């Protein structure tokens, strides 16, 4: 779904391209860290006794879970648990 007008999208892209590569990279890291914090908060809200393994699994599943076949996903989750 895209509800942004072409004019606004064009203006946004222009503003982003005026930023240095370093600024854009910092923005990306900041967005990733914020998303990670939201996942951690959500896991803790759903399961107050969540440990670090629970959180690692959920971070993986929410960011990357759909990118892997069920078999590959199970192997990765098993490895995350054994680490």
Protein Blocks (a to p, Z undefined) as FASTA:
>chain_A
ZZbdfklmmmmmmmmmmpcfklmmmmmmmmmmmmmmmmmmmmmmmmmmbcfklmmmmmmm
mmmmmmpcfklmmmmmmmmmmZZ
